[in-house]
């Protein structure tokens, strides 16, 4: 799945194969817990969390990997921990559900929530 037409995150997750659904649900749960005050949304065909229209984080099940999109300032702050990971311009890529690092995602989500932005 590259871009979903799902209207809600629940619909998005329901479209996924079981092995992907489990880890994507775990990512969602980690973000929900780490980002109080953020709203869960579907944007650009993927789930995400925003605060007052400000981008927070997003995640997607791509054909060859699971991606986790993070704000640039947060990415810079995590440069050391991200150095050994597959990174795109704005996303962290995990080649399989087993390789998803939920601790890293939790820490990034917490940092995104603590970052200044519209309130």
C-alpha positions in Angstrom: 0.0 0.0 0.0 1.5 3.3 -1.0 -1.4 5.7 -0.5 -4.7 4.7 1.1 -8.1 6.1 0.4 -9.2 5.2 3.9 -11.1 8.0 5.7 -10.1 6.9 9.2 -7.1 5.4 10.8 -9.2 2.4 11.8 -10.1 1.8 8.1 -6.5 2.2 7.1 -5.4 -0.4 9.7 -8.1 -2.8 8.6 -6.8 -2.7 5.0 -3.4 -4.0 6.1 -2.2 -7.6 6.2 -2.1 -9.0 9.7 1.7 -8.9 10.2 1.7 -5.2 9.2 -1.5 -4.4 11.1 -0.1 -5.5 14.4 3.0 -3.3 14.2 1.2 -0.4 12.7 -1.4 -0.5 15.6 1.6 -0.6 18.0 3.0 2.5 16.4 -0.4 4.2 16.6 -0.6 3.3 20.3 2.9 4.5 21.1 2.1 7.9 19.4 -1.2 8.3 21.1 0.4 7.8 24.5 3.4 10.0 23.8 1.6 12.9 22.1 -1.2 14.1 24.4 -3.0 17.1 22.9 -2.4 15.9 19.3 -5.2 14.9 17.0 -5.1 11.7 15.1 -5.7 12.3 11.3 -5.5 10.8 7.9 -3.4 13.0 5.6 -1.8 12.2 2.3 -3.2 8.7 2.6 -1.5 7.8 5.8 -2.2 8.1 9.6 -0.6 10.9 11.5 -0.8 13.2 14.6 -1.1 16.9 14.4 -1.5 19.8 16.8 -3.5 22.9 15.8 -2.7 22.2 12.1 1.0 21.8 12.8 2.6 18.6 11.5 3.6 16.2 14.1 4.4 12.6 13.0 2.9 10.2 10.4 3.4 6.6 9.5 2.7 4.4 6.6 2.9 0.8 5.3 4.8 1.1 2.0 5.4 -1.7 -0.4 9.0 -2.5 0.8 9.1 -0.9 4.2 7.2 0.7 7.1 7.9 4.4 7.2 7.7 6.8 10.1 7.7 10.5 9.2 9.2 13.0 11.7 9.7 16.7 11.9 13.1 18.0 10.7 14.1 19.6 14.1 13.4 16.3 15.8 15.3 14.4 13.3 18.3 16.6 13.9 18.1 16.0 17.7 18.1 12.2 17.1 21.0 12.2 14.5 23.1 9.8 16.6 20.3 7.3 17.2 19.2 7.5 13.5 22.7 7.1 12.0 22.4 3.3 11.6 18.9 3.4 10.2 17.6 3.6 6.7 16.4 7.2 6.3 14.7 9.1 3.6 14.5 12.9 3.4 11.8 13.1 6.1 11.2 9.5 7.2 12.7 6.6 9.0 12.3 3.3 7.2 12.0 -0.2 8.6 12.4 -3.1 6.1 10.1 -5.4 8.0 7.6 -5.3 10.9 10.1 -7.2 13.1 12.6 -4.4 12.7 10.4 -1.6 13.9 12.0 0.0 17.0 9.0 1.1 19.1 11.3 2.6 21.8 12.9 4.9 19.2 9.4 5.8 17.8 8.2 6.6 21.3 11.2 8.8 22.0 10.8 10.6 18.7 7.0 11.1 19.3 7.7 12.5 22.8 10.3 14.9 21.3 7.8 16.0 18.6 5.2 16.6 21.3 7.6 18.7 23.3 8.8 20.8 20.3 7.5 24.3 20.1 4.6 24.8 17.7 1.1 26.2 17.5 -0.9 25.6 20.7 
